[in-house]
Amino acid sequence: MLGKFKRILIGRPMKSAELEAEKLGRLKALAILSSDALSSVAYGTEQILLVLMVAGFAALWYSVPISIAVLGLLVILIISYRQTIFAYPTGGGAYIVAKDNIGKAPSLIAGGSLLVDYILTVAVSSSAGTDAITSAFPVLHDHRVLIALVMIVFLTIMNLRGVTESASVLAVPIYLFVIAIFVLIITGVIRYFTGGIEAAAPQFDSTVSNVSLFLLLKAFSSGCSALTGVEAVSNAIPNFRKPAEKNAAATLLMMGIILGAMFIGITLLAYWYGIHPSATETVISQIARMTFGHGTLYYIIQGVTALILFLAANTAYSAFPLLAFMLAKDKYMPHMFMVRGDRLGFSNGIIILSVLSALLVIVFKGDTENLIPLYAVGVFIPFTLSQLGMMIRWIRLKPSNWGLKLTINTVGMLTTLSITLIFIFTKFSQVWVIFIFLPLVVYIFYKIYTHYENTAEQLRIDIKVDKPEVKGNTIIIPVAGITRVVMNTISYAKTLSPNVLAVYVGFDDEAIHKMEQKWEEWNPGVRLIVLKSRYRSILGPLRRFIDTVEWKTSATDHITVLIPQFVTHHWWETILHNQTSLLMRAYLINYKDVVVATVPYHLNK
């Protein structure tokens, strides 16, 4: 039944040979990998305005030059990451660049930051999408956490179905959002210049006393949240069709042009219209309402905005599993992240990402504003390390035109480093947790790596010297009575070794006496060892008996514990029986160097 339900949810299993067909073309990749960056226009301008409003309405004039500065940073990042794509066509982005050029610790900081960033991407996107819905339908405001969780579950199922299928479905609303925003911008500009709306743009006033450099830097850093997701294309190059690096570079350029045009357009409209942030209505909603009124177009804008904010999380679903795969391949994350699922995606990465992001939504109660600063600073750390790594690469290899390439990455590194420091100094109260969490993540990476190295060291053999040791086999069968299950197990045990012992643990003299009488009468050709337990424990006496046998026979015999177990005809019938055999197996498998095996006996009705 569970298997059928799984097939309905995620589809039929796919052959490994079908992997190439799962690769993305430019248009689908633009939708899937750029959804995070493109969606940030829905809250990037708003984050700038939220900071500037502290100095009053007149200070909103500064949103225009700040947005132009953000746009300049976007250009630098696009050029820089295009260089990274061609230099490292296998993907991995900042993690691979830092590992190759800076060292192990910086690469783990970059990798850890990106993993955290992708988790926050899902949480922020689902929360921001919920905000767009509740702006149009305020009655749903109290259910925002539930709405966000439902969308995370939906995205999880879609991504478990495979990259190509999810791209085909999710690309439509993403392109609808791009079209809708450009329609909004063009219509808004025309109506503003033709006097079709009442606008109250704040004018530049040099006497505004509350605007300090600190406030402007804080607003600038908030606006830089619109740049999160830019690195996703360089991380997910293996998802592209061949030639992967050329398709990835073209996708990155298209994303930069679309993102820049939408971001500056929304900022200008917000300034011209005299928009100021509201706790109950987003900036996009206010612009759409002033442009189209509360008509059909307004609700279309709100609907596609909510969709893109939800679907922005899909960037993380594409990039997180790939990055987790690379870290797992280098032994810094559990090997389960290297396993492809039925639909050829890294299913474990998708599921873990969903669970962690859902927990964040619950903990923060879907409050986007509390998540965005942590989300943004987490991505600018890898930005900086990636640029630094590329600088070192150009100096080390000195390829053709390396001076120009070095200059580009140097400007990028200095800029992103400045943004990172601005975030830290202006929003320390909101981002301080990253100074605890990020070192903890890196420490966990090292512990996982140490475990894998220790395991490999203990399992490694010298094939020229080490040979299997031939020993006998002493088999121990725990029995609770005389049944077909026990008979089946004894029958199997006799095919393995002549040294078979049945062990019965009794709680009182009467039960022990009855068992001895029945066993003698049955006479299966196996000696019965009877142990008495004063504290009604089976595992304790059994463990001590195994210790005794091990002490006497360890030099000559392996010890095998065969556990009899019947399997019920229907799955639900299992709960009607105690699970002593399962507990015994779980206990012994972690106990010592004894072989533990279960001999099943299937009931027919």
C-alpha positions in Angstrom: 0.0 0.0 0.0 2.8 2.4 0.9 4.6 1.5 -2.4 1.4 2.4 -4.4 1.0 5.7 -2.5 4.6 6.5 -3.2 4.2 5.8 -7.0 1.1 8.1 -7.1 3.1 10.9 -5.4 6.4 10.8 -7.2 5.8 8.6 -10.2 7.5 5.5 -11.6 11.2 4.7 -10.9 13.6 5.9 -13.6 16.6 4.1 -15.0 20.0 5.5 -14.5 20.4 5.8 -18.3 17.6 8.4 -18.2 19.7 10.8 -16.3 20.8 12.8 -19.3 17.1 13.4 -20.2 16.7 15.1 -16.8 19.1 17.9 -17.7 17.7 21.4 -18.1 17.7 23.7 -21.1 18.2 27.5 -20.7 14.5 28.4 -20.4 13.6 25.8 -17.8 16.9 26.4 -15.9 16.2 30.2 -15.8 12.8 29.5 -14.2 14.1 26.9 -11.7 17.5 28.3 -10.7 16.6 32.0 -11.0 13.3 31.9 -9.1 15.0 32.9 -5.8 16.7 35.9 -7.3 13.7 37.0 -9.4 11.4 36.7 -6.5 13.5 39.1 -4.4 12.1 42.1 -6.3 8.9 41.4 -4.3 10.7 42.3 -1.0 14.0 43.9 -1.9 12.7 47.4 -2.4 10.5 47.0 0.7 13.5 46.2 2.9 15.2 49.4 1.8 12.0 51.5 2.6 11.6 49.8 6.0 15.0 51.1 7.1 14.6 54.6 5.5 11.2 55.2 7.1 13.0 55.6 10.5 14.2 59.0 9.3 10.7 60.0 8.0 8.9 60.1 4.7 11.3 62.6 3.0 14.1 60.1 3.5 12.5 57.7 1.0 14.2 59.7 -1.7 17.4 57.8 -0.9 15.8 54.6 -2.1 16.6 55.5 -5.7 20.4 56.0 -5.4 20.6 53.0 -3.0 18.8 50.8 -5.6 21.2 52.0 -8.3 24.1 51.0 -6.0 22.5 47.6 -5.6 22.2 47.3 -9.3 25.9 48.1 -9.7 26.7 45.3 -7.3 24.5 42.9 -9.3 26.5 43.7 -12.5 29.7 42.9 -10.6 28.4 39.6 -9.3 27.0 38.5 -12.7 30.4 39.1 -14.4 32.3 37.5 -11.6 30.1 34.3 -11.5 30.3 34.0 -15.3 34.1 33.6 -14.8 33.5 31.1 -12.0 31.2 29.0 -14.3 33.8 28.7 -17.0 36.6 28.1 -14.5 34.7 25.4 -12.6 32.2 23.7 -15.0 31.6 20.8 -12.6 29.6 23.2 -10.3 29.8 23.6 -6.6 30.3 27.4 -6.7 31.9 29.0 -3.7 32.6 25.7 -2.0 34.7 24.2 -4.9 36.4 27.6 -5.6 37.4 28.0 -2.0 38.5 24.4 -1.6 40.7 24.6 -4.7 42.3 28.0 -4.0 42.0 29.0 -0.3 41.9 25.8 1.8 39.8 23.4 3.7 38.4 25.6 6.5 37.3 28.5 4.2 35.7 26.0 1.8 33.7 24.5 4.7 32.6 28.0 5.8 31.5 28.7 2.2 29.7 25.3 2.0 28.1 25.6 5.4 26.9 29.2 4.7 25.4 28.1 1.4 23.6 25.1 3.0 22.2 27.4 5.7 21.3 29.9 3.0 19.3 27.4 1.0 17.4 26.3 4.1 16.6 30.0 4.8 15.7 30.5 1.2 12.8 28.0 1.5 11.7 29.5 4.8 11.9 33.1 3.6 10.2 32.3 0.3 7.3 30.4 1.8 6.8 33.1 4.4 7.0 35.9 1.9 4.6 34.1 -0.4 2.2 33.8 2.5 2.5 37.6 3.1 1.4 38.3 -0.5 -1.6 36.1 0.0 -2.6 37.7 3.3 -2.2 41.2 1.8 -4.9 40.4 -0.7 -7.0 38.3 1.8 -6.3 39.6 5.3 -8.7 37.1 6.8 -6.0 34.4 6.3 -3.4 36.3 8.3 -3.7 34.0 11.3 -3.1 30.9 9.2 0.1 32.1 7.6 2.3 29.3 9.2 0.0 26.6 7.9 -0.1 28.1 4.4 3.7 28.2 4.3 4.0 24.6 5.5 1.5 23.4 2.9 3.6 25.1 0.1 6.8 23.4 1.4 5.1 20.0 1.2 3.9 20.8 -2.3 7.4 21.8 -3.5 9.0 18.7 -1.8 6.7 16.4 -3.7 7.2 18.2 -7.0 11.0 18.0 -6.6 10.9 14.4 -5.6 9.2 13.7 -9.0 12.4 14.9 -10.8 14.1 18.0 -12.1 12.5 18.0 -15.6 9.0 17.4 -14.4 9.1 20.0 -11.7 10.7 22.5 -14.1 7.9 21.9 -16.7 5.2 22.6 -14.1 6.9 25.4 -12.1 8.3 27.4 -15.1 4.8 28.6 -16.1 4.0 30.6 -13.0 7.5 32.0 -12.8 7.3 33.4 -16.4 3.8 34.7 -15.6 5.3 36.6 -12.7 8.0 38.1 -14.9 5.4 39.2 -17.5 3.0 40.5 -14.8 5.8 42.6 -13.2 6.9 44.1 -16.5 3.2 44.9 -17.3 2.9 46.6 -13.9 6.1 48.6 -14.4 5.3 49.7 -17.9 1.7 50.6 -17.0 2.8 52.4 -13.9 5.4 54.4 -15.7 2.9 55.5 -18.4 0.2 56.4 -15.8 2.7 58.4 -13.8 4.0 60.5 -16.7 0.5 61.0 -18.1 -0.8 62.1 -14.8 -3.2 59.1 -14.5 -2.5 58.6 -10.8 -2.1 60.9 -7.8 1.5 60.6 -6.8 3.4 62.1 -3.9 7.1 61.4 -4.5 9.2 62.6 -1.7 11.7 65.3 -2.9 15.4 65.4 -2.0 15.9 67.5 1.1 19.4 67.9 2.4 18.0 69.1 5.7 16.7 65.7 6.7 18.6 65.4 9.9 17.9 61.8 10.7 19.6 60.4 7.7 23.0 59.2 8.8 25.7 57.2 6.9 24.9 54.3 9.3 21.2 54.4 8.2 22.1 54.6 4.5 24.5 51.7 4.8 21.9 49.7 6.7 19.3 50.4 4.0 21.9 49.4 1.3 22.6 46.1 3.0 18.8 45.5 3.3 18.4 46.1 -0.4 21.2 43.6 -1.1 18.8 40.9 0.0 17.5 41.2 -3.6 20.8 39.6 -4.8 20.4 36.4 -2.9 20.2 33.4 -5.3 22.6 34.9 -7.8 25.1 32.1 -7.0 22.7 29.3 -7.6 23.4 28.9 -11.3 27.1 28.4 -10.7 26.3 25.8 -8.0 24.0 23.7 -10.2 26.0 23.5 -13.5 25.6 19.7 -13.6 21.9 20.2 -14.0 22.3 21.8 -17.4 22.4 20.2 -20.8 25.6 20.1 -22.7 27.5 22.3 -23.2 26.7 22.9 -19.5 29.0 25.8 -18.8 27.8 27.8 -21.9 24.2 27.2 -21.1 24.8 28.1 -17.4 26.6 31.4 -18.3 23.8 32.4 -20.7 21.2 31.6 -18.1 23.0 33.7 -15.5 23.2 36.7 -17.9 19.5 36.5 -18.7 18.7 36.3 -15.0 20.8 39.4 -14.3 19.1 41.5 -17.0 15.6 40.5 -15.9 16.3 40.9 -12.2 18.0 44.3 -12.6 15.2 45.7 -14.8 12.4 44.5 -12.4 14.2 45.7 -9.3 14.9 49.3 -10.5 11.4 49.5 -12.0 9.7 48.6 -8.8 11.9 51.0 -6.8 11.2 53.9 -9.1 7.4 53.2 -9.0 7.5 53.0 -5.2 9.4 56.4 -5.1 7.1 58.1 -7.6 4.0 56.9 -6.0 5.2 57.9 -2.5 4.8 54.3 -1.2 5.8 53.6 2.3 5.9 50.2 3.9 2.9 48.8 5.7 2.6 46.0 8.2 -0.6 44.7 6.5 0.2 45.4 2.8 3.3 44.7 0.8 4.9 47.4 -1.5 4.0 45.4 -4.6 0.4 45.2 -3.5 0.3 49.0 -2.9 1.8 49.7 -6.3 -0.6 47.3 -8.1 -3.6 48.8 -6.2 -2.6 52.3 -7.2 -2.0 51.3 -10.8 -5.0 49.0 -11.4 -7.3 49.5 -8.5 -8.9 46.5 -6.8 -9.7 44.9 -10.2 -8.8 41.7 -11.9 -5.3 42.8 -12.8 -4.6 43.6 -9.1 -5.5 40.1 -8.0 -3.5 38.6 -10.9 -0.4 40.6 -9.7 -0.9 39.4 -6.1 -1.5 35.8 -7.2 1.6 35.5 -9.4 3.6 37.4 -6.7 2.6 34.9 -4.1 3.4 32.0 -6.5 6.9 33.3 -7.4 7.7 33.9 -3.7 6.6 30.3 -2.9 8.4 28.9 -6.0 11.6 30.9 -5.2 12.3 28.0 -2.8 12.7 25.8 -5.8 16.2 27.3 -6.4 17.2 25.8 -3.1 15.6 22.5 -4.0 17.9 22.4 -7.1 21.1 23.6 -5.5 21.0 22.2 -1.9 21.0 18.5 -2.9 23.9 19.1 -5.3 26.0 20.9 -2.8 25.2 18.3 -0.1 26.3 15.6 -2.6 29.7 17.4 -3.2 30.2 17.8 0.6 29.2 14.1 1.1 31.6 13.0 -1.6 34.4 14.8 0.3 33.3 13.0 3.5 32.0 16.2 5.2 28.3 15.2 5.2 26.6 11.8 5.6 26.9 9.5 2.6 23.1 9.3 2.3 23.3 12.6 0.4 25.1 10.9 -2.4 22.3 8.5 -3.2 19.9 9.2 -6.0 16.2 8.4 -5.5 13.7 6.6 -7.8 13.4 9.8 -9.9 17.2 10.3 -10.2 17.2 13.3 -7.9 19.1 13.4 -4.6 16.0 12.6 -2.5 17.6 12.6 0.9 18.8 16.2 0.3 15.4 17.3 -0.8 13.7 15.8 2.3 16.2 17.1 4.8 16.0 20.6 3.3 12.2 20.5 3.6 12.2 19.4 7.2 14.7 22.0 8.4 13.0 24.9 6.5 9.6 23.8 7.9 11.1 23.9 11.4 12.4 27.5 10.8 8.9 28.6 9.6 7.4 27.2 12.8 10.0 28.7 15.1 9.9 32.2 13.5 6.1 31.9 13.0 6.4 32.8 9.3 7.9 36.3 10.1 9.9 37.1 6.9 11.5 40.3 8.3 13.2 38.3 11.1 14.6 35.8 8.6 15.9 38.0 5.7 18.9 39.6 7.5 20.3 36.2 8.5 19.4 34.9 5.0 21.3 37.7 3.3 24.5 37.7 5.4 24.7 33.9 5.0 25.0 34.3 1.2 27.4 37.2 1.1 30.0 35.2 3.0 30.3 32.6 0.2 30.1 35.5 -2.3 33.3 37.0 -0.7 35.1 33.7 -0.4 34.3 32.8 -4.0 35.7 36.1 -5.3 38.8 35.7 -3.2 39.3 32.2 -4.4 39.1 33.3 -8.0 41.6 36.1 -7.4 44.1 33.5 -6.0 43.4 31.3 -9.0 44.3 34.0 -11.6 47.5 34.9 -9.7 48.5 31.3 -9.5 47.7 30.2 -13.1 48.1 33.5 -15.0 45.9 32.5 -18.0 45.3 34.9 -20.9 43.8 38.2 -19.9 44.3 37.2 -16.3 44.9 40.9 -15.3 41.4 41.9 -16.4 39.9 38.8 -14.7 41.8 39.5 -11.5 40.6 43.1 -11.5 36.9 42.0 -11.9 37.2 39.5 -9.0 39.1 42.0 -6.9 36.3 44.6 -7.3 33.8 41.8 -6.6 35.6 40.6 -3.5 36.0 44.1 -2.0 32.4 44.9 -2.7 30.9 41.8 -1.2 33.3 42.0 1.7 32.1 45.5 2.4 28.5 44.4 2.2 29.2 41.5 4.6 30.8 43.9 7.1 27.9 46.4 6.7 25.5 43.6 7.5 27.4 42.6 10.5 27.8 46.1 11.9 24.3 47.5 11.1 22.3 44.4 11.8 24.4 42.6 14.4 21.4 42.2 16.7 19.7 40.2 13.9 22.6 38.2 12.5 24.7 37.5 15.6 23.4 33.9 15.7 25.4 33.1 12.5 28.6 33.5 14.5 27.5 30.6 16.7 25.7 28.5 14.2 28.2 28.6 11.3 31.2 27.5 13.5 29.0 24.8 14.8 28.2 23.6 11.3 31.9 23.6 10.3 32.7 21.7 13.5 30.1 19.1 12.6 31.7 18.8 9.1 35.1 18.0 10.7 33.5 15.5 13.1 31.8 13.7 10.2 35.1 13.7 8.2 37.0 12.3 11.2 34.5 9.5 11.6 34.8 8.5 8.0 38.6 8.6 8.1 38.6 6.5 11.3 36.1 4.0 9.8 38.2 3.7 6.7 41.4 3.2 8.7 39.8 0.4 10.7 38.2 -1.3 7.8 41.1 -1.1 5.4 43.1 -4.4 4.7 46.3 -5.3 3.0 45.2 -7.6 0.2 48.6 -9.2 0.0 48.8 -10.1 3.7 45.3 -10.2 5.3 43.3 -13.3 4.5 40.0 -14.6 5.9 40.4 -16.7 9.1 38.7 -20.0 9.0 36.8 -20.8 12.2 33.9 -22.9 13.4 30.5 -21.6 14.3 28.6 -21.8 17.6 24.9 -20.9 17.1 22.7 -19.6 19.9 18.9 -19.6 19.4 16.8 -17.6 22.0 13.5 -19.4 22.4 10.3 -18.5 24.2 8.5 -21.8 23.7 8.1 -24.7 21.4 6.5 -23.5 18.2 6.9 -23.9 14.4 8.9 -20.7 14.4 11.5 -22.2 16.7 11.4 -25.5 14.7 12.0 -23.6 11.5 15.0 -21.8 13.1 16.6 -24.9 14.5 16.2 -26.6 11.1 18.0 -23.8 9.5 20.7 -23.6 12.2 21.6 -27.3 11.7 22.5 -26.6 8.1 25.1 -24.1 9.3 26.8 -25.8 12.2 26.6 -28.9 14.4 27.2 -26.6 17.5 23.7 -25.3 18.1 22.4 -24.2 21.6 18.8 -23.2 22.4 18.5 -20.7 25.3 15.4 -20.2 27.3 15.1 -17.4 29.9 12.5 -18.1 32.5 11.0 -15.9 35.2 9.9 -18.6 37.7 10.6 -22.2 38.6 7.2 -23.5 37.4 7.7 -22.1 33.9 11.3 -23.3 33.7 10.2 -26.8 34.8 7.4 -27.0 32.2 9.8 -25.8 29.4 12.4 -28.5 30.4 9.8 -31.3 30.3 8.4 -30.2 26.9 11.8 -29.9 25.4 12.9 -33.3 26.6 9.7 -34.8 25.2 10.1 -33.0 21.8 13.9 -33.8 21.6 14.9 -31.7 18.5 18.5 -32.8 18.8 19.6 -29.5 20.2 20.7 -28.9 23.8 18.5 -26.5 25.8 20.2 -24.0 28.2 17.8 -22.6 30.8 18.5 -19.3 32.5 16.5 -17.8 35.3 15.9 -14.0 35.4 14.9 -12.6 38.8 14.2 -9.2 37.3 12.1 -10.4 34.4 14.8 -9.3 31.9 15.6 -11.4 28.9 18.5 -9.4 27.5 20.5 -9.3 30.7 20.9 -13.1 31.2 21.2 -13.6 27.5 24.1 -11.1 27.3 25.9 -12.8 30.2 25.5 -16.2 28.6 26.9 -14.9 25.3 29.9 -13.5 27.2 30.6 -16.9 28.7 30.3 -18.7 25.3 32.5 -16.0 23.7 35.2 -16.4 26.4 35.3 -20.1 25.9 35.2 -20.3 22.1 36.4 -17.0 20.7 39.7 -18.5 19.6 38.1 -21.3 17.6 34.5 -20.3 16.7 32.4 -17.5 15.5 29.3 -16.9 17.5 25.9 -16.5 15.7 22.7 -15.6 17.4 19.7 -16.7 15.3 16.5 -15.0 16.4 13.2 -16.7 15.5 10.5 -14.3 14.3 7.1 -14.8 12.8 5.8 -12.3 10.3 2.0 -11.6 10.4 -0.2 -11.9 7.3 -1.4 -8.2 7.6 0.9 -5.4 8.5 -1.4 -4.0 11.2 -1.4 -7.3 13.1 2.2 -6.7 14.0 1.2 -4.2 16.7 -0.8 -7.0 18.5 2.4 -8.8 19.4 5.3 -7.8 21.6 8.5 -6.9 19.7 11.0 -8.9 21.8 12.8 -10.2 18.7 13.3 -6.7 17.3 14.5 -5.4 20.6 16.9 -8.3 21.0 18.3 -7.8 17.5 18.7 -4.0 18.1 20.5 -4.7 21.4 22.8 -7.5 20.2 23.8 -5.9 16.8 25.4 -3.0 18.8 26.8 -5.3 21.4 30.0 -7.1 20.4 31.5 -9.1 17.5 28.7 -11.6 17.3 26.6 -12.3 14.2 23.0 -11.6 14.6 20.4 -12.9 12.1 16.7 -13.2 12.0 15.0 -16.3 10.7 11.5 -15.4 9.5 8.4 -17.6 9.5 5.5 -16.2 7.6 1.9 -16.7 8.8 -0.6 -17.4 6.1 -3.7 -16.0 7.7 
